């Protein structure tokens, strides 16, 4: 009888490990869906526009999806703390797959944009809940394993997405870009439903959903992010639409604060900003989103217009940071176990600040290996910065607050990325206007270079514009450094597993 109990216990542990492995596989599939959808559409835009028309509004294929993901992150975070991760993830994946199917059936550009928003409503659940479940499944000492796996999935998707989109659009049909989500998502859903079993919730009072707060957060985020995304693109920054949206967003911030202070279970509870650790990480990851715009948006343009590289080679210059980022993230545990979460993140973002500041000092026109080396080092520095902060924040809260805390840091990072696109776009266009006497914006100038109709001085102007953007990114990294140094405690108040 004594030998039977260890055997039963070992079998139970093996079954639990097997279930966890299946759930991790589902999380990786779900993360791949969310990551691929951000990049796979980009290379198919010519085919989509050629089929459906709507060239003047095609940018909303990306903006609409981004807005929906960003504004729903806090809502899904709170819902996962209230009702559990499984129902939120299942519902979000179902909405995402429904949006994918509708996108494949779209009959014009307006319908496709609307269905991309539906996709984004599900994508917010995928991004936030996957990160939260990763912390639920593993104790603190093992958490870097799953986080490095998710980082690897995101990196591979970022590199492979444009290629997959181009192949499907060229040799099949652009609608397959959305249809391929269905079998992948169905496999993830099946694994989640079958293998993810959360503890039964204690009977008690019925949870109260802060619908007013959710609506206020959605409206506020939608107004401000739309103003940032479309300002300087669809209309001038000081035009009536831009000023109206900013004024509406600022007024809705006051509404959100008023509603949330009176809600029994607020979507964005006050403790998210009252706790030093979470507030500091929110600000730091917001700055991370801001600085990430410099390489992801402007480096490929720099590589093609200044270095004269082909699109594939220019993509490689950018993609090398997706190789060093997950490796550095996986190894960061050996650093933060010795010096702590905050100091590890400070080391990473301090190094990133120096790397970003070095970019404007590259020689003109320079060689491709120079920005490639800087991007490789930048990925390593940011892997050392981001992962300890996410793991650290998740370790300072219990299960009932982890979804909200995780969603808050992801929301700040997404918002920073949206703001960065607007701010750095304005900086680049301002530098170009000063160097070329107000002759066009960055997109117009780069198109003239591709057509071979622009003088060498235009190439110099583009280099200076991108250098200015990288200086701005270095300032954002410095702000992240200061936020952690001045606000975050040296030792995060980690709870026992």
C-alpha positions as CSV (number, residue, x, y, z in Angstrom):
1,X,0.0,0.0,0.0
2,X,2.9,2.3,0.8
3,X,4.4,1.8,-2.7
4,X,1.0,2.6,-4.3
5,X,0.8,6.2,-3.0
6,X,4.0,7.4,-4.6
7,X,3.0,5.8,-7.9
8,X,-0.3,7.5,-7.8
9,X,1.3,10.8,-7.0
10,X,3.9,10.4,-9.8
11,X,1.1,9.6,-12.3
12,X,-0.8,12.6,-11.2
13,X,2.3,14.8,-11.6
14,X,2.9,13.4,-15.1
15,X,-0.7,14.0,-16.1
16,X,-0.5,17.6,-14.7
17,X,2.7,18.2,-16.6
18,X,1.1,16.8,-19.8
19,X,-1.9,19.1,-19.4
20,X,0.4,22.1,-18.8
21,X,2.4,21.2,-21.9
22,X,-0.8,21.1,-24.0
23,X,-2.0,24.4,-22.6
24,X,1.4,26.0,-23.3
25,X,1.1,24.7,-26.9
26,X,-2.3,26.4,-27.1
27,X,-0.9,29.6,-25.7
28,X,1.9,29.6,-28.3
29,X,-0.6,29.1,-31.1
30,X,-2.8,31.9,-29.8
31,X,0.2,34.2,-29.5
32,X,1.2,33.3,-33.1
33,X,-2.3,34.3,-34.3
34,X,-2.0,37.7,-32.6
35,X,1.6,38.3,-33.7
36,X,1.2,37.2,-37.3
37,X,-1.9,39.3,-37.8
38,X,0.1,42.4,-37.1
39,X,2.5,41.7,-40.0
40,X,1.0,39.3,-42.5
41,X,-1.4,41.8,-44.0
42,X,1.2,44.4,-44.8
43,X,2.7,42.7,-47.9
44,X,-0.8,41.9,-49.3
45,X,-2.1,45.5,-49.4
46,X,-1.5,45.9,-53.2
47,X,-3.6,42.8,-54.0
48,X,-6.3,43.8,-51.5
49,X,-6.6,47.3,-52.8
50,X,-6.5,46.0,-56.4
51,X,-9.4,43.7,-55.6
52,X,-11.6,45.8,-53.3
53,X,-10.4,49.4,-54.0
54,X,-10.3,51.9,-51.2
55,X,-6.7,53.0,-51.4
56,X,-7.4,56.2,-49.6
57,X,-8.5,54.4,-46.4
58,X,-6.5,51.2,-46.5
59,X,-4.3,52.3,-43.5
60,X,-7.4,51.6,-41.3
61,X,-6.7,47.9,-42.0
62,X,-3.9,48.3,-39.4
63,X,-5.2,51.3,-37.4
64,X,-8.7,49.7,-36.8
65,X,-7.1,46.5,-35.6
66,X,-4.6,48.3,-33.3
67,X,-7.3,50.5,-31.8
68,X,-9.6,47.6,-31.0
69,X,-6.7,45.5,-29.4
70,X,-5.5,48.4,-27.3
71,X,-8.7,49.7,-25.9
72,X,-10.0,46.2,-24.9
73,X,-6.9,45.1,-23.0
74,X,-7.9,46.6,-19.7
75,X,-11.5,45.3,-20.1
76,X,-10.3,41.7,-20.7
77,X,-7.8,41.9,-17.9
78,X,-10.5,42.7,-15.4
79,X,-12.9,40.1,-16.8
80,X,-10.2,37.4,-16.5
81,X,-9.7,38.3,-12.8
82,X,-13.5,38.2,-12.3
83,X,-14.6,35.1,-14.3
84,X,-11.3,33.3,-14.9
85,X,-8.8,33.1,-17.7
86,X,-10.4,30.2,-19.6
87,X,-13.8,31.8,-20.5
88,X,-12.1,35.0,-21.5
89,X,-9.6,33.3,-23.7
90,X,-12.1,31.0,-25.3
91,X,-14.5,33.9,-26.0
92,X,-11.7,36.1,-27.3
93,X,-10.4,33.4,-29.6
94,X,-13.9,32.8,-30.9
95,X,-14.4,36.5,-31.7
96,X,-11.0,36.6,-33.4
97,X,-11.8,33.6,-35.6
98,X,-15.2,35.0,-36.5
99,X,-13.5,38.3,-37.5
100,X,-11.0,36.3,-39.6
101,X,-13.8,34.4,-41.4
102,X,-15.7,37.7,-42.0
103,X,-12.5,39.3,-43.4
104,X,-12.1,36.5,-45.9
105,X,-15.7,37.2,-47.0
106,X,-15.4,41.0,-47.2
107,X,-16.9,42.5,-50.3
108,X,-15.4,46.0,-50.2
109,X,-12.8,47.9,-48.2
110,X,-15.3,49.3,-45.7
111,X,-16.5,45.8,-44.8
112,X,-12.9,44.6,-44.5
113,X,-12.0,47.4,-42.1
114,X,-15.0,46.8,-40.0
115,X,-14.2,43.0,-39.8
116,X,-10.6,43.9,-38.9
117,X,-12.0,45.8,-35.9
118,X,-13.9,42.6,-35.0
119,X,-10.6,40.7,-35.2
120,X,-9.0,43.3,-32.9
121,X,-11.8,42.9,-30.3
122,X,-10.8,39.2,-30.0
123,X,-7.0,40.0,-30.4
124,X,-7.1,42.0,-27.1
125,X,-8.2,38.9,-25.2
126,X,-5.5,36.8,-26.9
127,X,-2.6,39.2,-26.0
128,X,-3.5,39.9,-22.4
129,X,-4.9,36.6,-21.3
130,X,-2.0,34.6,-22.8
131,X,0.5,36.6,-20.8
132,X,-1.6,36.2,-17.7
133,X,-2.0,32.5,-18.0
134,X,1.8,32.1,-18.6
135,X,2.3,33.5,-15.1
136,X,-0.5,31.3,-13.7
137,X,1.0,28.1,-15.0
138,X,4.6,28.6,-13.8
139,X,6.1,29.5,-10.4
140,X,8.4,32.5,-10.4
141,X,11.6,30.5,-10.9
142,X,10.3,28.8,-14.0
143,X,8.4,31.8,-15.5
144,X,11.2,32.9,-17.8
145,X,10.8,29.6,-19.6
146,X,7.3,30.2,-20.9
147,X,8.0,33.9,-21.4
148,X,11.0,33.2,-23.6
149,X,8.9,30.7,-25.6
150,X,6.3,33.4,-26.2
151,X,9.0,35.9,-27.1
152,X,10.4,33.4,-29.6
153,X,6.9,32.9,-31.1
154,X,6.5,36.7,-31.5
155,X,9.9,37.1,-33.0
156,X,9.5,34.3,-35.5
157,X,6.0,35.6,-36.4
158,X,7.5,39.1,-36.9
159,X,10.1,37.8,-39.4
160,X,7.9,35.2,-41.1
161,X,4.6,37.3,-41.3
162,X,5.5,39.5,-44.3
163,X,6.8,36.5,-46.3
164,X,3.8,34.4,-45.6
165,X,1.5,37.2,-46.6
166,X,3.4,37.8,-49.8
167,X,3.4,34.1,-50.7
168,X,-0.4,33.7,-50.1
169,X,-1.3,36.9,-51.9
170,X,0.9,36.0,-54.9
171,X,0.3,32.3,-55.4
172,X,-3.2,31.9,-53.8
173,X,-5.5,34.7,-52.9
174,X,-5.3,37.4,-50.2
175,X,-8.3,36.0,-48.5
176,X,-6.2,33.0,-47.5
177,X,-4.3,35.3,-45.2
178,X,-7.4,35.3,-42.9
179,X,-8.6,31.8,-43.7
180,X,-5.3,30.2,-42.4
181,X,-6.2,31.5,-39.0
182,X,-9.1,29.2,-38.7
183,X,-7.4,25.8,-38.4
184,X,-4.7,27.3,-36.1
185,X,-7.2,29.0,-33.9
186,X,-9.4,25.8,-33.8
187,X,-6.4,23.8,-32.6
188,X,-5.7,26.3,-29.9
189,X,-9.3,26.4,-28.8
190,X,-9.5,22.6,-28.7
191,X,-6.4,22.4,-26.5
192,X,-7.7,25.1,-24.2
193,X,-11.1,23.6,-23.7
194,X,-9.8,20.1,-23.2
195,X,-6.7,20.7,-21.1
196,X,-7.1,24.0,-19.2
197,X,-8.9,23.4,-15.9
198,X,-9.0,26.2,-13.5
199,X,-9.8,25.8,-9.8
200,X,-13.5,26.0,-9.0
201,X,-14.5,29.4,-7.8
202,X,-15.9,29.8,-4.3
203,X,-19.7,30.3,-4.2
204,X,-20.6,33.8,-3.1
205,X,-22.1,37.0,-4.4
206,X,-22.6,37.4,-8.1
207,X,-19.7,39.3,-9.7
208,X,-20.6,42.9,-10.7
209,X,-19.4,44.0,-14.1
210,X,-18.5,47.6,-14.5
211,X,-20.1,48.1,-17.9
212,X,-20.2,51.9,-17.6
213,X,-16.4,51.9,-16.9
214,X,-15.8,49.5,-19.8
215,X,-17.7,51.8,-22.2
216,X,-16.0,54.9,-20.9
217,X,-12.5,53.3,-21.3
218,X,-13.4,52.1,-24.8
219,X,-14.7,55.5,-25.9
220,X,-11.8,57.4,-24.3
221,X,-9.1,55.2,-25.8
222,X,-10.8,55.2,-29.1
223,X,-11.0,59.0,-29.3
224,X,-7.4,59.6,-28.2
225,X,-5.8,56.8,-30.3
226,X,-7.7,57.8,-33.4
227,X,-6.5,61.3,-33.0
228,X,-2.9,60.0,-32.7
229,X,-3.1,57.5,-35.5
230,X,-4.8,59.9,-38.0
231,X,-3.3,63.2,-37.0
232,X,-0.9,64.4,-39.7
233,X,-2.1,61.7,-42.0
234,X,-5.9,62.0,-42.7
235,X,-6.0,65.6,-41.5
236,X,-3.6,68.2,-40.1
237,X,-2.7,68.2,-36.4
238,X,-4.4,71.6,-35.8
239,X,-7.4,70.9,-37.9
240,X,-11.0,70.7,-36.5
241,X,-11.2,66.9,-36.6
242,X,-7.9,66.5,-34.7
243,X,-8.6,69.1,-32.1
244,X,-12.2,67.8,-31.6
245,X,-10.9,64.2,-31.0
246,X,-8.2,65.3,-28.5
247,X,-10.8,67.5,-26.7
248,X,-13.3,64.6,-26.6
249,X,-10.6,62.2,-25.3
250,X,-9.5,64.6,-22.6
251,X,-13.1,65.1,-21.5
252,X,-13.6,61.3,-21.5
253,X,-10.5,60.8,-19.2
254,X,-12.4,62.8,-16.6
255,X,-15.5,60.7,-17.2
256,X,-13.4,57.5,-16.8
257,X,-11.9,58.7,-13.5
258,X,-15.4,59.7,-12.2
259,X,-17.0,56.4,-13.2
260,X,-14.2,54.2,-11.9
261,X,-13.9,55.9,-8.5
262,X,-17.6,55.0,-7.9
263,X,-17.6,51.5,-9.4
264,X,-17.7,48.5,-7.0
265,X,-15.4,46.5,-9.4
266,X,-13.7,49.1,-11.6
267,X,-12.2,48.1,-14.9
268,X,-9.1,50.2,-14.1
269,X,-8.8,50.1,-10.3
270,X,-6.9,52.9,-8.6
271,X,-4.3,50.5,-7.2
272,X,-2.8,50.1,-10.6
273,X,-1.4,53.6,-10.3
274,X,-1.1,53.8,-6.5
275,X,1.4,51.0,-6.2
276,X,4.9,52.2,-7.0
277,X,6.0,49.1,-8.7
278,X,3.2,48.8,-11.1
279,X,3.0,52.6,-11.8
280,X,6.8,52.7,-12.6
281,X,6.6,49.6,-14.9
282,X,3.6,51.1,-16.7
283,X,5.5,54.3,-17.4
284,X,8.6,52.4,-18.4
285,X,6.8,50.0,-20.8
286,X,4.9,53.0,-22.2
287,X,8.3,54.5,-23.1
288,X,9.4,51.1,-24.5
289,X,6.4,51.2,-26.9
290,X,7.4,54.7,-27.9
291,X,11.0,53.9,-28.7
292,X,10.2,50.7,-30.6
293,X,8.6,52.8,-33.4
294,X,12.1,54.1,-34.4
295,X,13.4,50.8,-35.6
296,X,10.2,49.1,-36.7
297,X,8.9,51.9,-38.8
298,X,11.9,54.0,-39.9
299,X,14.8,51.6,-40.1
300,X,13.6,49.7,-43.2
301,X,13.0,53.0,-44.9
302,X,16.6,54.1,-43.9
303,X,18.1,50.8,-45.2
304,X,16.4,51.1,-48.6
305,X,16.7,54.9,-49.2
306,X,20.1,55.7,-47.6
307,X,21.9,52.4,-47.7
308,X,20.4,51.4,-51.1
309,X,19.4,47.9,-50.0
310,X,16.7,45.8,-51.6
311,X,13.5,45.3,-49.5
312,X,14.5,41.7,-48.4
313,X,17.9,42.9,-47.2
314,X,16.4,45.9,-45.5
315,X,14.0,43.5,-43.7
316,X,17.0,41.5,-42.5
317,X,18.6,44.6,-41.0
318,X,15.5,45.0,-38.8
319,X,14.8,41.4,-38.1
320,X,18.1,40.6,-36.4
321,X,16.8,42.2,-33.2
322,X,14.1,39.5,-33.1
323,X,16.9,37.0,-32.8
324,X,18.8,38.5,-29.9
325,X,15.7,39.7,-28.0
326,X,14.3,36.3,-26.9
327,X,17.7,34.9,-26.2
328,X,18.5,37.8,-23.9
329,X,15.0,37.5,-22.3
330,X,15.6,33.8,-21.6
331,X,19.0,34.5,-20.0
332,X,17.8,37.5,-18.0
333,X,16.7,35.3,-15.1
334,X,20.3,34.6,-14.2
335,X,20.8,38.4,-13.8
336,X,17.6,39.4,-11.9
337,X,18.1,36.5,-9.5
338,X,21.3,38.2,-8.5
339,X,20.6,41.9,-8.6
340,X,16.8,42.1,-8.7
341,X,14.2,43.0,-11.3
342,X,14.6,46.7,-11.2
343,X,18.4,46.8,-11.5
344,X,18.3,44.2,-14.4
345,X,15.8,46.4,-16.2
346,X,17.9,49.5,-15.6
347,X,20.9,47.7,-17.0
348,X,19.0,46.8,-20.1
349,X,17.3,50.1,-20.8
350,X,20.6,52.0,-19.9
351,X,22.4,50.0,-22.6
352,X,19.5,50.6,-25.0
353,X,19.8,54.3,-24.5
354,X,23.4,54.3,-25.5
355,X,22.8,52.2,-28.6
356,X,19.9,54.4,-29.8
357,X,22.1,57.5,-29.1
358,X,24.9,55.9,-31.2
359,X,22.7,55.5,-34.3
360,X,22.9,59.2,-35.5
361,X,26.7,59.0,-35.4
362,X,26.8,56.3,-38.1
363,X,28.8,57.5,-41.1
364,X,26.9,58.5,-44.3
365,X,26.0,56.4,-46.2
366,X,27.7,53.7,-44.3
367,X,27.6,49.9,-44.6
368,X,24.7,47.6,-43.8
369,X,26.6,45.8,-41.1
370,X,26.7,48.9,-38.9
371,X,22.9,49.3,-38.3
372,X,22.6,45.5,-38.3
373,X,25.1,45.3,-35.4
374,X,23.3,48.1,-33.5
375,X,19.9,46.3,-33.9
376,X,21.4,43.0,-32.7
377,X,22.7,44.8,-29.6
378,X,19.4,46.7,-29.1
379,X,17.4,43.5,-29.1
380,X,19.6,42.0,-26.5
381,X,19.3,45.1,-24.3
382,X,15.5,45.3,-24.6
383,X,15.2,41.6,-23.8
384,X,17.0,42.3,-20.6
385,X,14.7,45.2,-19.9
386,X,11.1,44.0,-20.8
387,X,10.9,40.5,-19.4
388,X,12.1,41.2,-15.9
389,X,9.5,44.0,-15.6
390,X,6.6,41.8,-16.8
391,X,7.7,38.8,-14.6
392,X,8.3,41.2,-11.7
393,X,4.9,42.9,-11.8
394,X,3.1,39.6,-12.2
395,X,4.9,38.3,-9.1
396,X,3.8,41.2,-6.9
397,X,0.1,40.4,-7.2
398,X,-2.1,37.5,-6.5
399,X,-4.2,35.5,-8.9
400,X,-7.2,37.8,-8.5
401,X,-5.2,40.9,-9.6
402,X,-2.8,39.4,-12.1
403,X,-5.0,39.8,-15.2
404,X,-5.6,43.5,-14.4
405,X,-1.9,44.2,-13.7
406,X,-0.7,42.4,-16.8
407,X,-3.3,44.2,-19.0
408,X,-2.2,47.5,-17.6
409,X,1.4,47.1,-18.6
410,X,0.5,45.8,-22.0
411,X,-2.0,48.6,-22.5
412,X,0.7,51.2,-21.7
413,X,3.1,49.6,-24.1
414,X,0.5,49.6,-26.9
415,X,-0.5,53.2,-26.2
416,X,3.2,54.3,-26.2
417,X,3.6,52.6,-29.6
418,X,0.6,54.4,-31.0
419,X,1.8,57.7,-29.6
420,X,5.3,57.0,-30.9
421,X,4.1,56.6,-34.5
422,X,2.5,60.0,-34.4
423,X,5.3,61.8,-32.5
424,X,8.2,60.4,-34.6
425,X,6.3,60.8,-37.8
426,X,5.9,64.5,-37.0
427,X,9.6,64.8,-36.1
428,X,10.7,63.1,-39.4
429,X,8.5,65.2,-41.5
430,X,9.6,68.4,-39.7
431,X,13.3,67.6,-40.3
432,X,12.6,66.9,-44.0
433,X,10.6,70.1,-44.4
434,X,13.5,72.1,-42.8
435,X,16.1,70.4,-45.0
436,X,14.2,70.4,-48.3
437,X,12.3,73.7,-48.0
438,X,9.0,72.1,-47.1
439,X,9.0,69.7,-50.1
440,X,6.7,66.9,-49.1
441,X,6.6,64.3,-46.3
442,X,8.7,61.2,-45.7
443,X,6.5,58.9,-47.8
444,X,6.5,61.2,-50.8
445,X,10.2,61.7,-50.6
446,X,11.1,58.0,-50.4
447,X,8.8,57.3,-53.4
448,X,10.7,59.9,-55.4
449,X,13.9,58.1,-54.5
450,X,12.6,54.8,-55.6
451,X,11.6,56.3,-58.9
452,X,15.1,57.7,-59.3
453,X,13.9,61.3,-59.6
454,X,15.4,62.8,-56.4
455,X,18.8,64.4,-56.0
456,X,21.5,63.1,-53.5
457,X,20.5,65.9,-51.1
458,X,17.2,64.1,-50.6
459,X,19.0,61.0,-49.4
460,X,21.0,63.1,-47.0
461,X,17.7,64.6,-45.7
462,X,16.2,61.2,-45.1
463,X,19.2,60.1,-43.2
464,X,19.0,63.2,-41.0
465,X,15.3,62.7,-40.4
466,X,15.8,59.1,-39.3
467,X,18.8,60.2,-37.1
468,X,16.4,62.7,-35.4
469,X,13.9,59.9,-34.8
470,X,16.6,57.8,-33.1
471,X,17.6,60.6,-30.9
472,X,13.9,60.9,-29.9
473,X,13.9,57.2,-29.2
474,X,17.0,57.5,-27.0
475,X,15.2,60.2,-25.0
476,X,12.3,57.8,-24.6
477,X,14.7,55.2,-23.3
478,X,16.2,57.7,-20.9
479,X,12.7,58.5,-19.6
480,X,12.1,54.8,-19.0
481,X,15.4,54.6,-17.1
482,X,14.4,57.6,-14.9
483,X,10.9,56.2,-14.2
484,X,12.4,53.0,-12.9
485,X,15.2,54.7,-11.0
486,X,13.0,57.3,-9.2
487,X,9.7,55.4,-8.8
488,X,10.3,51.7,-8.6
489,X,11.5,50.1,-5.3
490,X,14.9,48.5,-5.6
491,X,13.4,45.2,-4.5
492,X,10.0,44.4,-5.9
493,X,7.5,43.2,-3.2
494,X,7.3,39.6,-4.6
495,X,4.6,37.4,-3.2
496,X,5.2,33.7,-2.4
497,X,4.0,31.3,-5.1
